[in-house]
């Protein structure tokens, strides 16, 4: 089954400005005289080239929290998400985290985006003896029992292993790895090279490119010259677009694979039909398969919202799932909701079945999900599994 992905780049003009203003100023659906809100803190990318990814993620979160608040909140208390822009800057994200915890006095941090951002905020969270719940990162450096982040998505290493297993199963053994020369790229490159070594088919080429560089023709020539049957691209936003554009512009080129953080809607917007055939790993179910309860809930919430356009997205569904898991953790707290009682709820409660998507946390395991999938971009930017 295929379905067109949301063209989030249509979020412009009044609707786009309205969404950014809403999250920047914080929001909560509450009536006059309502109980004191539960304050939750978020640093997000509201400006810059990665804004479309961030807004899609936030849209899904807001849909769920609006539903909870409209139904009476948690024990009568609305959830209030306070969001500040970090423009994808770790320094700004750290400053935002400090303000959220020390000044706004939020119960915890929520829904970060990116490896560098997550690392900067985790340091601040540890200083305040609190934690981060959910975020768009699967980096190994942000995983482990001592890192104060509860993950709702599987790790990048898991995504890489899934792709490598898929490739070797279909007989593709000559694989190149190309990554952006930054913290994000280097971390996943390491996972990819290790997975290929373990499979018995070492990478035929592993190289990095400058994410600020737009002309990557020399890099793409090296990839093509390597004789690779497939190339695993480790980059996000426009850097990913630039390297993939350079590769597909070649007369003959290897099959392109990338991971869940890649902007699939941006791929089609920038590359048009040249994006056809690109393979992406995913960390949540297909956003159009409404026979899955959590997907049906997400799509129903979108239809009920006057701000939702198009048909949804993987990032929007991931935001919705992340928010639903967080709301369930809040609901399971016995007694007053504090940082410590919420942490106890997350780590000691039974697994959460969110409707076909299960999460399970423990004190020694903050990686809640093992769900993974592989999809293909087809004609017109539509997905095919």
C-alpha positions, 0 to 999 in steps of 0.5 A: 500500500502506498500513501503520499507523505505530508508535504510539511514544507506547506507549513508556511504563511499564517499557519506556519507562523501560528504553529511556531508562535504557539510552541514558542510561547508554550501552550495548554488547553485549560479552562478558567479555574483549572488546577495547577498545570503540570509543567514540562520543558522542551528545547526544539528546532524552531528556526533553521534548516531542520525546522520541518523535522522538528515541527512535524515531531511537535505537531504529533505531540501537541495533538496528543497533549491537546486530547489529554487536556480536553479530556480533563488532563491528568488528575484534573491538571492540564499538561503545559509544554513550555518550548524554547527555540535552540536553532539546533545549537547545543549551547542554546539547548543547554541554556534553554534546559537550564532556564526550564529547570531552574526558572520555569521549574518543569518536572522534566525535559521532553522531546529533544532533537539531535545528538548534539542537542541531546548531549548538551541537555543531558548534562544539564538534566544530570546536574539537576537530578532530572531526565529527558523523556523522548527525542529524535536521536538514536546515538549510542553516546546517549544510551545506557543506564547512566544517561538521563534519557528515556528513549521511545525509538530504537537506536541508530545501531539497531537501525543500521543492523536492520539495514545491513541484515536486509542488504545481505539477505537480498545478496547485496554485499558491496556496501559503501558508507558516507557520513557527514563530518559531525557528531551525528555522522561519526557516531552512526558511521562507526555503527555501520562499519562495525555491522558490516565487519560483523556481517563478513562484508566490510565496507568497500568505502567509508568516507566523510563529507563536510556538511557545509559543502554544497558541491559534493561531486568529488565525493559522489565520484568516489562512491560510484568508483568504489563499485558499491552496490549500495551506499548507506548515507548518514546525514540529516536535513540539507546535508543529506539532500546535497550528498544524495543529489550528487549521487543520483546525478551520476549516470549510474549509481548504487542503491541509496539507503538512509535512516529514519532521521532523513527528511523524506518529504524534503527528499521528494521536494528537492529531488522530485522523481530522482528520490524514487527508490531511496530506502529509509529505515523507520522506527514507528509503524506506517503512519497510514495503516489505520488498522494499527490502533495507535495509527488510527488514534493519530489519524483521528486526532489529525482529522479533528484538528483544524491545524493538521494538513495533508495525510500525516508523517512518520515524524508526526506519528513518532511525536504522538507516540512519544507524547502518549507514552509520557502521558501514560507515565504521568497517569501511573504516578501514585501520589503527587507528580514530582520528578522522582515519582515520575521517574519511578513510574517510568522505570517500575510500571508494567510495559506500556501497550500504546495500541500496537506499539509497546514500550518497556523501561527498567532502571537498567534499561532506558531504551523502551522500543525495539520496533523497526521497519524498512520503507521505499520512496516511490513515485510522487514521494509516496511510500511503499513497504 
